[in-house]
Amino acid sequence: MASEKPTAGGGGGPELGTRLRPAVPAPGGGGGGAAVAGEGVGSVVSLSGINPSVPIRNIKMKFAVVIGLIQVGEVSNRDIVETVLNLLVGGEFDLEINFIIQDAESIACMIELLEHCDVTCQAEIWSMFTAILRKSVRNLQASTEVGLIEQVLLKMSKVDDMIADLLVDMLGVLASYSITVKELKLLFSMLRGESGFWPRHAVKLLSILNQMPQRQGPDTFFNFPGRSAAAIALPPIAKWPYQSGFTLNTWFRMDPLNNINVDKDKPYLYCFRTSKGVGYSAHFVGNCLIVTSLKSKGKGFQHCVKYDFQPRKWYMISIVHIYNRWRNSEIRCYVNGQLVSYGDMAWHVNTNDSFDKCFLGSSETADANRVFCGQLGAVYVFTEALNPAQIFAIHQLGPGYKSTFKFKSESDIHLAEHHKQVLYDGKLANSIAFTYNAKATDAQLCLESSPKENPSIFVHSPHALMLQDVKAIVTHSIHSAIHSVGGIQVLFPLFAQLDCQQPNDAQVETTVCATLLAFLVDLLKSSVAMQEQMLGGKGFLVIGYLLEKSSRIHITRAVLEQFLSFAKYLDGLTHGAPLLKQLCDHILFNPAIWIHTPAKVQLSLYTYLSAEFIGTATIYSTIRRVGTVLQLMHTLKYYYWVINPTDCSGISSKGQDGPRPTQKEIISLRAFMLLFLKQLILKDRGVKEDELQSILNYLLTMHEDENIHDVLQLLVALMSEHPASMIPAFDQRNGIRVIYKLLASKSESIRVQALKVLGYFLKHLGHKRKVEIMHTHSLFTLLGERLMLHANTLTITTYNTLYEVRPRTREYLKYCN
């Protein structure tokens, strides 16, 4: 084909626009453009157009024609884009009217064709293809069936930067729908750095991770194509259960082929009727749902659920029929667990006939404008009128639930205890009349999955049949794929690559850490099993260690917000305490991670700890008080010093191998840390001896006045505000020695604060114990000597402080005499 130019069918050659722009009639119309004139490689192609609706052997031949025209170089990008899109949808492409991919094989052909196009043309086609994917689950499924994720990943290392951005966007859409274990392993292999460098486009591929957990709807569902007779046919039901009422519950998603006939079509969600046409059904009119009970042919009652059901969005619908023998029966409709419509309705159909016209997704006539077009999750019919608490609890299980309410540990979603009680008390399981889900299928057979001990309401076999092109779709979530490759731990090596450089400019990408954490937190929030893996594998210990080894440029405000958001999330969980403790110990309270980050980031952390964090009762009961106080005093001593203590105090200070906050910023940060410390100590029943000992040890071993002042002020505040626990502990731990050590300080402010501590101590100490301490060791004499070490006279500040101590001294002298 590349050897000769195509010629027009009748004389002179027309413009290139007519060569590839198909002359396609409106859907359902006749006629079309010309086809290929020959079958060989050198065949002549008609320039009046390629008609996607007319077979040219197969879809491969059609794309081969386009590739040939591209190779001879006489076709514009605009024509290529239009033709490719038309071939994908089997007609004239329109993003609102005709956007469904008709043949999955055309996707592979498109990829082959793109290798012959320039970058601009590729970009336009990939951009439009991603928009097509977002429009319909059918397109996502077609791409999944041909393994598009794997094909694109294998090409990623060779594509242009602009194309890589578009492919990553498209891969994110596909991966959030379904990703297999093989595809996930391939993705992770493309993220593995070598010799300190990321693979090409690896950092861009990381953004796919954030889109994976954001899936909507169940993993498995029934797909209804919206064609005539496409439905799930149920076997005959001997007698409809009505004496305790009944409830139908399912998740559904309307996915119309186009918006043309939305107002004309009346798609049925379900239809349970006898051969005489009486029974129950529900169908859509526009965006509203009409629930119908036909008591005789053409006569009955209807209830309109005036809820705005939007296309391409998942909803849980629960239609409750309440039977009352002596008064009017009722109907209640719930959407997403909330009551949206109710009213009196004499819905009971009094008949002895079997219900042999039962369908899901269609009326009994199954004509084209009465079939459902979209997706259905698991369908349940209960022989009870469920109450609001039961329906709300079922909604909490999420759209992916397809079991029989028997085992409390079956769901990977966190449930409140009262919801578990409602779901698993046996009432729901015992009242299931029938249930069908897309996982329990065998070819076109839908296996009825209610508990075996429940009585059957069917005439014979309870299994249903998928008719026409109704399919049971099984997708793979990121949770199941990650579980298959080793669990949450497979992400940890990526944190070890934070300092890897970009291959093109040798720059370190600072957004990687925030991206990985966002993905990790999303996974943990959506899976109890992964929280248990994180806890058992000491995940935050590993991440904390890797962050310590990495450059602090990665610890940004976005990283902090991810940690804090997860801490708040764990605070709201009844079982979140152990993981929250691990997060605090190894991340939030780990100074080695934070000391070299920007001061604003550190300020946000310690402001949160001293305000919102400590104010939550659950968090307060979670953290180990004594251990946390010791850890914070260690942090102040070795990391957040105002003056380096190495020379004077002989302490091997840390946090010097990178940029530190300024001295003023350090003082501000220490203030928030000490505020957190004070609230932690005073929130319960006062100070514990080990906590006070850590404060006294700090004051004894630190000799720089700047490093002591704020901690000493904390001690004064504790002595004044909580003497009942402080004074005995201070006495037991020989705190008087710390006072006299501080009285030798050159700083008058330190000496004054030490005197205040002495004053509070003597004020609340018993008379006998005062004598034992002060008189036996002549401590008042020593007090005078200490005060005269650095001055021959007393300043007014020192004198006033001694005056405050004087009443305690006078009581002591009176006792001695």
C-alpha positions in Angstrom: 0.0 0.0 0.0 2.9 2.3 0.7 4.1 1.8 -2.9 1.2 3.5 -4.7 -1.1 6.4 -3.8 -4.8 5.7 -3.6 -6.9 7.1 -6.3 -10.4 8.4 -6.4 -13.2 6.1 -7.6 -14.4 8.6 -10.2 -11.8 10.9 -11.7 -9.8 13.6 -9.9 -8.7 13.2 -6.3 -10.7 14.9 -3.6 -9.4 16.7 -0.6 -7.8 14.6 2.2 -10.6 15.4 4.5 -13.0 13.3 2.4 -10.5 10.5 2.2 -10.7 9.6 5.8 -13.8 11.3 7.1 -16.3 8.5 7.0 -19.7 9.1 5.3 -21.6 7.3 8.1 -25.4 7.6 8.4 -27.1 8.2 11.7 -27.4 5.1 13.8 -30.1 2.8 12.4 -29.9 4.5 9.0 -28.8 2.8 5.7 -26.1 3.4 3.3 -22.5 4.2 3.9 -19.2 5.1 2.3 -17.2 2.9 0.0 -15.0 0.1 1.3 -11.6 -1.2 0.3 -11.5 -2.1 -3.4 -9.1 -5.0 -3.0 -7.7 -7.3 -0.4 -4.0 -7.4 -1.1 -1.3 -5.2 0.3 -1.2 -3.1 -2.8 -5.0 -2.7 -3.0 -6.5 0.6 -4.0 -8.5 2.4 -1.3 -11.6 4.4 -2.0 -11.2 8.0 -1.0 -14.8 8.6 -0.4 -14.2 7.2 3.1 -13.8 4.2 5.4 -17.2 3.3 6.8 -16.8 1.8 10.2 -20.2 0.2 10.1 -19.4 -1.8 6.9 -17.2 -4.8 7.5 -13.9 -4.9 5.7 -13.0 -8.4 6.5 -12.4 -7.3 10.2 -11.4 -4.4 12.3 -7.7 -5.1 11.7 -8.1 -4.5 8.0 -9.7 -1.2 8.6 -6.9 0.0 10.8 -4.4 -1.4 8.3 -5.9 0.9 5.6 -5.4 3.9 7.9 -1.8 2.9 8.7 -1.2 2.6 5.0 -2.5 6.1 4.4 -0.4 7.5 7.2 2.8 5.9 5.8 2.4 7.5 2.4 2.2 10.8 4.3 -0.9 12.3 2.7 -3.3 12.4 5.6 -3.8 15.1 8.3 -3.8 14.5 12.0 -7.4 15.7 12.2 -8.5 13.0 9.8 -6.5 10.4 11.6 -8.1 11.3 14.9 -11.6 11.3 13.5 -11.2 8.0 11.7 -9.7 6.2 14.7 -12.5 7.4 17.0 -15.1 6.3 14.4 -13.5 2.9 14.1 -13.5 2.4 17.9 -17.2 3.1 18.2 -18.3 1.5 14.9 -20.0 4.6 13.6 -19.8 8.4 13.7 -18.1 9.2 17.0 -19.9 11.6 19.4 -18.9 12.0 23.0 -22.6 12.4 24.0 -24.4 10.1 21.6 -22.0 7.5 20.3 -19.1 6.7 22.5 -19.2 2.9 23.3 -16.3 0.8 22.0 -17.8 -1.9 19.9 -14.9 -4.3 19.5 -12.2 -4.7 22.1 -9.8 -5.8 19.4 -9.9 -2.3 18.0 -8.0 -1.0 21.0 -5.0 -3.1 20.2 -5.2 -2.0 16.6 -5.3 1.6 17.8 -2.1 1.2 19.8 -0.4 -0.3 16.7 -1.5 2.6 14.6 -0.2 5.2 17.1 3.3 4.0 16.5 3.0 5.5 13.0 1.7 8.9 14.2 3.5 12.0 15.3 3.5 13.1 18.9 0.7 15.7 18.5 -1.6 13.2 16.9 -0.9 10.6 19.6 -1.6 13.2 22.3 -5.0 14.1 20.8 -6.0 10.4 20.4 -5.0 9.4 23.9 -6.7 12.5 25.3 -10.0 11.6 23.6 -9.6 7.9 24.5 -9.3 8.7 28.2 -12.5 10.8 27.9 -14.2 7.8 26.3 -13.1 5.5 29.1 -14.6 7.9 31.7 -17.9 7.9 29.9 -18.8 4.2 30.3 -17.9 1.1 32.3 -18.3 -0.9 29.0 -15.2 0.9 27.6 -13.3 0.3 30.8 -14.2 -3.4 30.6 -13.2 -3.6 27.0 -9.8 -2.1 27.7 -9.3 -4.5 30.7 -10.1 -7.5 28.5 -7.4 -6.7 26.0 -4.8 -6.0 28.8 -4.4 -2.3 28.0 -2.6 -1.5 31.3 0.2 -4.1 30.5 0.5 -2.9 26.9 0.9 0.7 27.9 3.3 0.1 30.8 5.6 -1.8 28.5 5.8 1.2 26.2 6.2 3.9 28.9 9.9 4.0 29.0 10.0 5.0 25.3 7.4 7.6 25.0 7.7 11.4 25.0 7.1 13.4 28.2 3.8 14.9 27.0 2.5 11.4 25.9 3.7 10.0 29.3 1.5 12.5 31.1 -1.6 11.5 29.1 -0.8 7.8 29.5 -0.5 8.1 33.3 -3.9 9.9 33.4 -5.4 7.1 31.3 -3.7 4.4 33.4 -5.1 6.0 36.6 -8.6 5.7 35.2 -8.1 2.1 34.2 -6.3 1.0 37.4 -9.1 2.5 39.6 -11.5 0.2 37.7 -9.4 -3.0 37.8 -5.8 -4.0 38.1 -4.6 -7.6 38.1 -1.7 -9.0 40.2 0.4 -9.3 37.0 -0.2 -5.7 36.1 0.6 -4.5 39.6 3.8 -6.4 39.7 4.8 -4.9 36.4 4.0 -1.4 37.7 6.1 -1.9 40.8 9.0 -3.3 38.7 8.9 0.0 36.7 9.3 1.9 39.9 12.5 0.2 41.1 15.4 2.6 41.1 18.9 1.6 40.0 22.2 3.3 40.9 20.4 6.1 42.7 18.2 7.0 39.7 14.5 6.6 39.1 13.5 4.8 35.9 12.2 7.1 33.2 8.7 8.4 34.0 8.7 6.4 37.3 7.7 9.5 39.3 4.8 10.2 37.0 3.7 6.6 37.3 3.5 7.0 41.1 0.5 9.3 40.7 -1.4 6.2 39.4 -1.2 4.9 42.9 -3.3 7.7 44.3 -6.1 7.0 41.9 -6.3 3.2 42.6 -8.2 3.3 45.9 -10.7 5.8 44.6 -12.9 3.2 42.9 -16.7 3.5 43.0 -19.0 0.6 43.1 -18.5 -3.2 43.7 -15.7 -5.4 42.5 -18.3 -7.7 40.8 -21.5 -6.7 39.1 -24.0 -7.6 36.4 -23.6 -5.5 33.2 -26.8 -4.9 31.2 -26.2 -3.7 27.6 -29.6 -2.1 27.2 -30.6 -4.3 24.2 -33.9 -6.0 23.7 -34.3 -9.2 25.8 -31.1 -8.5 27.7 -32.1 -9.4 31.3 -31.7 -11.9 34.1 -34.6 -14.4 34.0 -35.5 -15.8 37.4 -37.2 -19.3 37.7 -40.9 -19.4 38.7 -41.7 -18.5 42.3 -44.4 -20.6 43.8 -45.9 -18.1 46.2 -44.7 -14.5 46.9 -43.8 -13.9 50.6 -46.0 -11.2 51.9 -47.2 -12.0 55.5 -44.2 -10.2 57.1 -43.8 -7.8 54.2 -40.8 -8.0 51.9 -37.8 -5.9 51.0 -35.7 -5.7 47.8 -32.2 -4.3 48.2 -29.5 -3.8 45.6 -26.8 -1.4 44.3 -27.4 -0.1 40.8 -25.8 2.3 38.4 -27.5 3.7 35.3 -25.2 3.7 32.3 -27.2 4.9 29.3 -25.8 4.4 25.8 -26.6 8.0 25.0 -28.9 10.8 26.2 -31.3 10.8 23.2 -34.1 8.5 24.5 -33.7 9.2 28.2 -37.2 10.7 28.5 -38.8 8.1 26.3 -37.3 4.9 27.8 -38.8 3.2 30.9 -36.0 0.8 32.0 -37.2 -1.7 34.6 -35.0 -2.4 37.6 -37.0 -5.6 38.4 -40.3 -7.2 37.5 -41.9 -10.1 39.4 -45.3 -11.0 37.8 -47.5 -13.9 37.0 -48.6 -15.0 33.6 -51.7 -12.9 34.0 -49.6 -9.8 34.4 -50.1 -9.2 38.1 -47.3 -8.6 40.6 -44.5 -6.2 41.5 -42.1 -4.1 39.5 -40.0 -0.9 39.6 -39.0 1.2 36.6 -37.4 4.5 35.9 -39.1 7.5 34.3 -36.5 10.1 33.7 -34.5 10.3 36.9 -37.4 9.1 39.1 -38.2 5.5 40.2 -41.8 4.2 40.0 -42.7 1.3 42.2 -45.7 -0.6 40.9 -48.1 -3.2 42.3 -50.5 -4.6 39.7 -53.4 -6.3 41.3 -55.2 -7.2 38.0 -54.3 -6.7 34.4 -53.7 -2.9 33.9 -55.0 -2.0 37.4 -53.0 -1.4 40.6 -51.1 1.1 42.6 -47.9 3.1 42.0 -45.5 5.0 44.2 -43.1 7.6 42.8 -39.7 7.9 44.4 -38.9 11.5 43.7 -35.2 11.2 44.0 -32.8 12.5 41.4 -31.0 9.4 40.3 -28.0 10.6 38.2 -26.5 8.4 35.5 -23.1 6.8 36.0 -23.3 7.0 39.8 -23.8 4.1 42.2 -26.8 4.0 44.5 -28.1 1.5 47.0 -31.9 1.2 46.7 -34.0 -0.5 49.4 -37.7 -0.9 48.7 -39.6 -2.0 51.8 -43.2 -3.3 51.6 -44.9 -3.3 55.0 -47.9 -5.6 55.3 -50.7 -4.6 57.7 -53.7 -7.0 58.0 -56.1 -4.5 59.7 -55.0 -1.2 58.3 -53.4 0.2 55.2 -50.2 -1.4 54.1 -47.2 0.8 53.5 -44.2 1.2 51.2 -40.9 2.9 52.2 -38.0 3.6 49.9 -34.5 4.2 51.0 -31.6 5.5 49.0 -28.1 5.0 50.3 -29.5 4.0 53.7 -31.7 7.1 54.1 -35.5 7.2 53.9 -36.4 9.3 50.9 -40.1 8.4 50.2 -42.9 6.6 51.9 -46.7 6.3 51.9 -49.7 4.0 52.3 -50.1 1.5 49.5 -52.3 -1.6 49.2 -49.5 -3.5 47.4 -50.5 -7.0 48.3 -51.4 -9.1 45.3 -53.9 -11.8 46.2 -53.2 -14.7 43.7 -52.6 -18.4 43.9 -50.7 -18.4 40.5 -47.0 -18.8 40.5 -44.8 -15.8 39.6 -43.4 -17.1 36.3 -42.5 -13.8 34.7 -39.7 -12.7 36.9 -36.8 -10.6 35.6 -34.0 -8.4 36.9 -33.3 -5.5 34.5 -36.3 -5.9 32.3 -40.1 -6.0 32.1 -41.9 -9.2 31.1 -42.0 -7.9 27.5 -38.3 -7.2 27.4 -38.6 -4.8 24.6 -35.7 -2.3 23.9 -37.1 0.7 25.8 -38.0 -1.3 28.9 -34.7 -3.0 29.6 -32.2 -1.7 32.1 -29.0 -0.2 30.8 -26.3 -0.2 33.4 -24.8 -2.2 36.2 -26.3 -4.1 39.1 -24.6 -5.3 42.3 -25.8 -8.1 44.5 -29.6 -8.4 44.6 -31.4 -9.4 47.8 -35.0 -10.1 48.4 -35.9 -10.5 52.2 -39.1 -12.0 53.5 -39.3 -9.2 56.1 -39.9 -5.5 56.0 -36.5 -4.4 57.1 -36.2 -1.5 59.6 -34.2 1.7 59.1 -31.3 0.5 61.4 -30.9 -2.7 59.3 -30.9 -0.8 56.0 -28.4 1.8 57.3 -26.1 -1.0 58.5 -26.3 -2.8 55.2 -25.3 0.4 53.5 -22.3 0.6 55.7 -21.1 -2.7 54.3 -20.6 -0.9 50.9 -21.5 -1.9 47.4 -19.1 -4.8 47.3 -20.9 -6.9 49.9 -22.4 -10.2 48.5 -22.5 -12.6 51.4 -25.3 -13.8 53.7 -24.9 -11.8 56.9 -23.5 -14.7 58.9 -20.0 -13.9 60.0 -18.9 -10.8 61.8 -15.3 -10.9 60.5 -16.3 -11.4 56.8 -16.1 -7.7 55.9 -12.8 -5.8 55.4 -14.6 -2.5 56.2 -14.6 -1.1 59.7 -18.1 -1.3 61.2 -19.3 0.1 64.5 -20.3 -2.6 67.1 -24.0 -1.6 67.0 -24.0 -2.1 63.2 -22.4 -5.5 63.6 -25.1 -6.4 66.1 -27.9 -5.5 63.7 -26.3 -7.2 60.7 -25.2 -10.5 62.4 -27.9 -11.3 64.9 -29.3 -13.9 62.5 -32.5 -12.1 61.5 -31.2 -10.8 58.1 -29.6 -14.2 57.2 -32.8 -16.1 58.1 -35.0 -13.7 56.1 -33.2 -13.9 52.7 -35.7 -15.3 50.2 -33.2 -15.2 47.3 -30.0 -13.4 46.4 -27.9 -13.3 43.2 -24.4 -11.8 42.7 -22.0 -11.7 39.7 -19.4 -13.7 41.6 -21.7 -16.8 41.9 -22.1 -17.5 38.2 -21.4 -20.4 35.9 -21.3 -19.3 32.3 -24.8 -17.7 31.8 -26.2 -19.3 35.0 -26.7 -17.2 38.1 -26.5 -19.3 41.2 -28.9 -18.5 44.0 -26.8 -17.9 47.1 -29.2 -17.7 50.1 -28.4 -19.9 53.2 -29.2 -23.5 52.6 -31.3 -23.8 55.7 -33.7 -21.0 54.4 -36.9 -22.4 52.8 -37.1 -22.1 49.0 -39.9 -20.0 47.5 -39.2 -21.3 44.0 -41.2 -24.0 42.1 -38.1 -25.9 41.2 -34.4 -25.0 40.8 -33.7 -21.5 42.2 -30.9 -20.6 39.7 -31.4 -17.7 37.3 -30.2 -17.2 33.7 -28.5 -14.2 32.1 -30.0 -13.6 28.7 -28.6 -12.1 25.5 -25.4 -10.0 26.3 -25.9 -9.6 30.1 -22.5 -10.4 31.6 -21.2 -11.1 35.1 -18.2 -8.7 35.4 -15.4 -9.5 37.9 -12.8 -6.7 38.4 -9.8 -6.7 40.7 -9.3 -3.9 43.2 -6.0 -2.6 44.4 -6.6 -4.2 47.8 -6.9 -7.7 46.5 -3.9 -7.2 44.1 -1.7 -5.8 46.9 -2.7 -8.6 49.2 -1.7 -11.2 46.5 1.8 -9.7 46.2 2.6 -9.6 49.9 0.4 -6.9 51.5 1.1 -3.4 52.5 4.8 -4.1 53.1 5.5 -4.1 49.4 5.3 -0.3 49.5 8.1 0.1 52.1 11.0 -0.2 49.6 9.7 2.8 47.7 10.3 4.9 50.8 14.0 3.8 50.6 14.2 5.4 47.1 13.2 8.9 48.2 16.6 10.3 47.4 16.8 8.8 44.0 17.3 11.4 41.2 15.4 12.0 38.0 17.3 10.5 35.0 17.0 13.6 32.9 18.1 16.4 35.1 19.6 14.6 38.2 17.1 16.5 40.5 15.5 14.9 43.6 11.7 14.9 43.3 10.3 16.2 46.6 6.7 15.2 46.0 7.3 11.4 46.1 7.0 11.0 49.9 3.6 12.8 50.0 2.4 10.7 47.0 3.4 7.4 48.7 1.9 8.4 52.0 -1.4 9.5 50.5 -1.6 6.1 48.8 -0.7 4.3 52.0 -3.2 6.2 54.1 -6.0 5.7 51.6 -5.3 1.9 51.6 -5.3 1.8 55.4 -8.5 3.8 55.8 -10.3 1.5 53.5 -9.1 -1.9 54.8 -9.1 -3.3 58.3 -6.9 -6.2 57.1 -4.2 -3.7 55.9 -4.4 -1.9 59.2 -3.6 -5.2 60.9 -0.7 -5.8 58.5 0.7 -2.4 59.2 0.5 -3.0 63.0 1.9 -6.5 62.9 4.7 -5.5 60.5 5.6 -2.4 62.6 5.1 -0.4 59.4 5.5 3.0 61.0 8.7 2.0 62.6 10.0 1.0 59.2 8.8 4.2 57.6 10.2 6.3 60.4 13.6 4.7 60.0 13.6 5.2 56.3 12.6 8.9 56.7 15.4 9.4 59.1 17.9 8.1 56.5 16.4 10.3 53.7 16.9 13.9 53.0 14.5 16.2 55.0 13.5 18.0 51.9 10.9 15.3 51.5 9.2 16.1 54.8 6.9 18.8 53.5 3.7 20.3 54.8 1.8 17.8 52.6 3.6 14.9 54.3 2.7 16.2 57.8 -0.9 16.6 56.8 -1.1 13.0 55.7 0.2 11.8 59.1 -2.1 14.1 61.0 -5.2 13.1 59.0 -4.5 9.5 59.7 -4.0 10.2 63.4 -7.4 11.8 63.4 -8.9 8.9 61.5 -7.5 6.4 64.0 -8.8 8.5 66.9 -12.3 7.8 65.7 -11.9 4.0 65.5 -12.6 1.8 68.5 -9.7 -0.5 67.5 -7.3 2.2 66.3 -5.4 2.7 69.5 -2.5 0.2 68.9 -1.8 1.6 65.4 -2.1 5.2 66.7 0.4 4.5 69.4 2.8 3.1 66.8 2.3 6.2 64.7 3.0 8.5 67.6 6.0 6.7 68.9 7.9 6.3 65.6 6.6 9.3 63.6 5.0 12.2 65.4 7.2 12.0 68.5 10.4 11.2 66.6 12.5 14.3 66.6 15.1 12.9 64.2 12.5 13.1 61.4 11.3 16.7 62.1 14.3 18.7 63.4 15.7 19.5 59.9 12.3 20.3 58.3 11.1 23.9 57.7 10.2 25.7 61.0 6.6 26.2 59.7 6.1 22.4 59.4 7.5 21.8 62.9 5.3 24.5 64.3 2.2 22.9 62.7 3.1 19.6 64.2 3.7 20.8 67.8 0.7 23.2 67.6 -1.5 20.2 66.7 0.0 18.1 69.5 -0.5 20.8 72.2 -4.0 21.7 71.1 -6.2 19.3 69.1 -4.2 16.1 69.8 -4.1 16.4 73.6 -7.7 17.6 73.7 -9.1 14.3 72.5 -9.9 11.8 75.2 -9.3 8.8 73.0 -5.8 9.9 72.0 -5.0 10.7 75.5 -5.9 7.2 76.7 -3.9 5.7 73.8 -0.4 7.1 74.4 1.7 5.9 77.2 2.1 8.9 79.5 5.4 8.1 81.2 7.0 7.0 78.0 5.8 10.1 76.1 7.1 12.4 78.8 10.5 10.7 78.8 10.6 10.9 75.0 9.7 14.6 75.0 12.4 15.5 77.6 14.9 13.5 75.6 13.8 15.5 72.5 14.3 18.8 74.3 17.7 17.8 75.7 19.3 16.3 72.6 17.5 18.0 69.6 15.7 21.1 70.5 18.4 22.9 72.6 18.6 26.6 72.5 22.4 26.7 73.1 24.5 23.7 72.1 25.0 21.7 75.4 28.1 19.8 74.2 30.8 22.1 75.6 29.2 23.1 79.0 27.0 20.2 79.8 29.1 17.5 78.1 26.1 16.1 76.3 26.5 14.7 72.7 23.9 16.9 71.1 22.1 15.7 67.9 20.3 17.3 65.1 23.3 19.2 63.7 23.7 17.3 60.4 21.3 19.6 58.6 19.6 23.0 58.7 18.0 23.8 62.1 15.3 26.4 63.0 16.7 29.7 64.3 17.1 30.2 68.0 13.9 32.2 68.2 12.0 29.5 66.3 13.5 26.8 68.7 12.2 28.8 71.7 8.8 29.0 70.2 8.8 25.2 69.3 9.9 24.3 72.9 7.0 26.4 74.3 4.5 24.3 72.4 6.2 21.0 73.4 6.2 22.0 77.0 2.6 23.0 76.8 1.8 19.6 75.4 3.9 18.1 78.2 2.1 20.1 80.9 -1.4 19.1 79.6 -0.4 15.5 79.4 0.7 15.5 83.0 -2.2 17.5 84.5 -5.0 15.9 82.5 -5.1 12.9 84.7 -4.5 12.5 88.4 -1.4 14.6 88.6 2.3 13.8 88.0 3.8 10.4 88.3 7.2 10.0 90.0 9.0 8.8 86.8 7.7 11.8 84.9 9.0 14.3 87.5 12.3 12.4 87.7 12.8 13.0 84.0 12.2 16.7 84.5 14.6 16.8 87.4 17.2 14.9 85.5 17.0 17.4 82.7 17.5 20.3 85.1 20.4 18.6 86.9 22.3 17.7 83.8 21.8 20.8 81.7 24.0 23.8 82.6 23.1 26.4 80.0 20.6 28.9 81.4 18.9 29.3 78.0 18.2 25.5 77.9 16.9 25.5 81.5 14.7 28.5 81.8 11.5 27.2 80.1 11.7 23.8 81.7 12.1 25.4 85.1 9.0 27.5 84.5 7.1 24.4 83.7 8.2 22.9 87.1 7.0 26.1 88.9 3.6 25.8 87.1 3.2 22.2 88.0 4.1 22.9 91.7 1.6 25.6 91.9 -1.3 24.0 90.0 -1.1 20.4 91.2 0.7 20.4 94.6 -1.2 17.3 95.8 0.8 15.0 93.5 3.8 17.2 92.9 5.0 17.8 96.5 5.2 14.1 97.6 6.8 13.2 94.3 9.3 16.1 94.6 10.2 15.1 98.1 10.5 11.4 97.2 12.8 12.2 94.4 15.0 14.6 96.4 14.0 17.5 94.2 15.6 19.9 96.8 19.0 19.1 95.3 17.9 20.5 92.0 16.8 23.7 93.7 20.2 24.3 95.2 22.0 23.4 92.0 19.9 26.0 90.2 20.5 28.6 93.0 24.2 28.6 91.9 23.2 29.9 88.4 24.7 33.2 87.2 21.2 34.1 85.9 19.0 35.9 88.4 15.9 34.7 86.6 17.0 31.1 87.1 17.7 31.7 90.8 14.3 33.5 91.2 12.4 30.6 89.6 14.3 28.1 91.8 13.3 30.1 94.9 9.6 29.9 93.8 9.9 26.1 93.5 11.4 26.1 97.1 8.5 28.3 98.3 5.8 26.0 96.9 7.6 23.0 98.2 7.8 24.3 101.8 4.3 25.7 101.7 2.7 22.3 101.2 5.3 20.2 103.2 4.4 19.0 106.7 6.1 20.7 109.6 8.0 17.7 110.7 9.3 17.0 107.2 10.4 20.6 106.9 12.6 20.3 110.0 14.1 17.0 108.7 15.0 18.6 105.4 16.0 22.2 106.2 17.3 22.0 109.8 19.2 18.8 109.6 21.3 19.9 106.6 21.4 23.7 107.5 19.8 24.4 104.1 18.9 28.0 105.0 22.5 28.7 105.6 23.4 27.2 102.3 20.6 29.2 100.7 22.3 32.4 101.8 25.6 31.2 100.5 24.2 30.4 97.1 22.5 33.7 96.8 25.8 35.6 97.5 27.8 33.6 95.0 27.3 36.1 92.2 26.4 39.3 94.1 27.1 41.0 97.4 23.6 42.5 97.6 20.1 41.2 96.8 18.1 42.8 94.0 14.5 43.8 94.6 13.3 40.9 92.4 15.2 38.3 94.6 14.1 40.1 97.8 10.4 40.0 96.7 10.7 36.3 95.9 12.3 35.6 99.3 9.5 37.6 100.9 7.1 35.1 99.4 9.1 32.3 100.8 9.2 34.0 104.3 5.8 32.8 105.6 6.9 29.2 105.0 10.2 30.0 106.8 8.4 31.7 109.8 6.2 28.6 110.3 9.3 26.5 110.2 11.1 28.6 112.8 8.1 28.7 115.1 8.0 24.9 114.9 11.7 24.7 115.7 11.4 26.9 118.8 
